Amino acid sequence: MQRAGPIGGSILHISLTERLDGYVRQKVEEGLYNNASEVIREALRLQIASEQSKLEALRSDVDAAWQQADRGEFVDYSLRGVLAELPQDT
């Protein structure tokens, strides 16, 4: 990546599918954004927020599971034990 100047930011050239290119152009033409860079930045911000939200939810679920295990609320599981209980093909 190349630096764009003293203000910050950088120049990054990307390739979009026709569908995505059309979407970006449509948003600019509708006046929702001033240029394509704004559309891409907003899309990336939303993607980052979505990923962070999913990660927080996963961490919360794992924490709840650990708390249940600490309280003894779990089932002892063995794959070999489950496989041993399956009927044998003859």
C-alpha angles and dihedrals in degrees: 000000000000125000113244098209146295094307092066135239123104140238116249123173114213136180120225132193115249089255094053092042089053091049093051092047091048092054091050092046091050088056095241090122133023095226145352093269091062091052092050093045091051091048091051092047090052092047091051091048091049092050092048091049092051091048092050090050091049092049090049091051092048091048090051090049091051090050090052091049091049088055090050093250099139141098120241104236131192122176090205090053092051092047091049090056093055117101113262116241112238 
